[in-house]
Amino acid sequence: MLFYLTLILGCQLAGEALVVALGLPLPGPVAGMALLFTGLVLRGLPQALAETADALLAHLALLFVPAGVGVMLHFDLLAADWPAIVVALVVSTAATVVVTGLIMRWLGGDLGGRD
């Protein structure tokens, strides 16, 4: 399990290094995930890697603790700007739903069965 955890974090580190070295306009962990995905496509998914990923997902809630602490730490800033934050959240959520629907329709064809 330790080897595969190191592999996952190593891919993230390699992605960060690749983004910095090439000046790519995407987050390092996304590039690392692409590297890991490429490796999985070429070599297959070992059962131990799947078990390690499942263990990480089982404890995913712990990764939200620092974000929650940050929100509570800066609660006064959020209270001051809450209308703008609410508008940004509503507009971005609506835009995401619309774009996702359009992409699904474009990729999957018309699945509604209408004539």
N, C-alpha and C positions, 0 to 999 in steps of 0.2 A: 504494500500500500504506500509506503514511503517513497518508493521509486516513482510511482505514477503521480503522486502528489508533487514531487519534484519535477516531473515531466510537464505537468500542467502549468506550474509556476515558471518553469524554464521557458515554455512557449510564450507566456506572457512577457517575460523579460526580453526574450528575443524579439517579440513584436515591438516592445518599447524601443529597443535599440535600433530596429529597422526603421521605425517611424522617425526617430531623431536623426539617424544617419542619412536617410533619403529625403527628409523634409516632407513626408507624406501628410496630407490633410485629414487624417483619421486617428482615432485613439489607438494607443499602443496595444491595449488588451484586445481590440478588434483584429488587429494585424496578427497578434499571437494566436487568437482563436482560428484565424484562417490558416496559419501554419499548422496548428494541431489538426484541423479538419483535413488538410492536405495529407498529413502523415497518416491519418486514419483511413483515408480513401486508398492510399497506396499500400498500407500494411494490414488493414483490418482493425477491428476493435477487440483488444484483449479483454477477457472477462474481469481481470483485476482492475483495469482502468475503469470499466463500467461500475464496479463496486466502489472504487474511490470516488467517482463522480457522484454516485448515489449518497455516499456518506457526506460529501460536501453539501449536496442539496438538502439533506435532512437537517443540517445545521445552518441553513441559509438565513434564517431569521436573526441569528447572532450578528450577521453582517450589517443589519439595519440599526443596531444599537448606536453606533457612532453618529449616524445621520439623525436619529431621534434626539440624541444629546445635543447635536448642533442646532437643531430646530429649537429646542428648549433654551439653549444658551442665548440665542439671538431672537427670542420671542418678541422683544420690544421692537426690533426692526420689522418683523413680520406684522405686528399689530399696526405699525404706522403705515405700511404699504399694502394692507390686505386687499383693498379694492383692485389694485393693479394685478396682484397675484391671482385673485379669483378670475378676473377677465382673461388673463394669460392662460390659466389652466383650462377654462371652458373653451376658449377659441382653439387652443392647441389640441384638445381632446376631440372637438368636433372636426377639425381639419384631419386629424389622424384617422378617424372613422371614415370620413368621406374618401380620402386617398386610398385607404385599405380596401374599401368597397370597390372603387374604380379599378384598382390593380387586380383584385380577385376576379372581377368581371372580365377584364382584358385577358388575364392569363387562363381563366377557366371557361371562357365562353359564357353564353347565357344559360345558366343552370336552372332557371326558374320554370322551364317547361312551357313558357308562353309561346303562342304561335304568331 
